[in-house]
């Protein structure tokens, strides 16, 4: 029945897989315009943007790496400086210790010298005093001995003794004999 | 004419839909049946192209390193085709083909999109002329690229003679000739056209079918028209998938043909 209608309508039936040439023309122009506009004004700029973005990211990474390297370098530098400072400090400490030791030695030497000097002065003084005392004693002991002998022997002996230096001689003998021995000395004195 | 005949005969909605539903009267001159310069189809193509160009030019007027939303969408479209189709299939040389492939993808997608835009609901791609142009461009391009890469004789030898024993070649060469140089453009064009054509037919069937059921004599058939319209809405969602998928397939196949033409091994 439809076939009859179609025949009656007079062949305006379209075949869907036969393209209309007008549409081919229009489609080609439209697609060409789209291609031209997008390929000339849009996609190249997109590629540029992508590239710029890649560069920005890579640049950022590079900057970060440079900063990291610089920081590492500074760290190394500080470490080196710190080590140097430690060495210096150790050296200063050693020097100070050595100085202190030297000073101590000096002080000790001075002190020893001083003490030696003081001891020597004391000894000298003692010796001087001793000599004085011995001299006084010698006079005194001689007098006492003479007095004692005068009392025992008699008055006349005093002149005799004075004349002959008996007491001097005795005391010199006494000293010679009893140089090392005090008690002997005493007993000799007593004996005379 | 069948649909119109039915209308004339019964004074009702044109049903069932026919091929003639794809050949609407022209806009200028108004209502003419044999004028094809300015019709709904060509108008939609122009409008689609214009909107696409405006979209890309506006969103990419001042590109920034940190993209705005519009710029991001535009970049995503190009980046998707560039990285996921061109570079993935062709390799590093694919970057050179990314602009063409993206334009192809966008053109098909936008024109397909009319299929589900309310009050338009028909895609220019349902006319074979438009898919045919694109198929021919892709066809010429992959042959051109192959000849430029390999040289004329080597490209055809490479394309037509698979690595097989010599006595198999008389069998293989015609098969390769047909599959590479005949079936490829035809299948590209027909696949896209037929999907959109059939999609529109299905939408018509269920939408007009609803009216037919509503006007049916039997009272019990009338409520079923609601079901019919519900199905047409569901089909619209299916079409949304189809239009993206077909744009993608067309682009991927074009890229794969270029890749085949550039490949050094068979």
Interface residues (C-beta under 8 A of the other chain):
Chain A: X2 X5 X6 X9 X12 X13 X14 X15 X16 X17 X18 X19 X20 X21 X22 X23 X24 X26 X27 X28 X30 X31 X33 X34 X35 X37 X38 X39 X41 X42 X43 X44 X45 X46 X47 X48 X49 X50 X52 X53 X56
Chain B: X1 X2 X5 X19 X20 X22 X23 X33 X34 X36 X37 X41 X42 X45 X46 X48 X49 X52 X53 X56 X57 X60 X63 X64 X65 X67 X74 X75 X78 X79 X95 X98 X99 X100 X102 X103 X106 X107 X124 X127 X128 X129 X130 X132 X133 X134 X137 X190 X193 X197
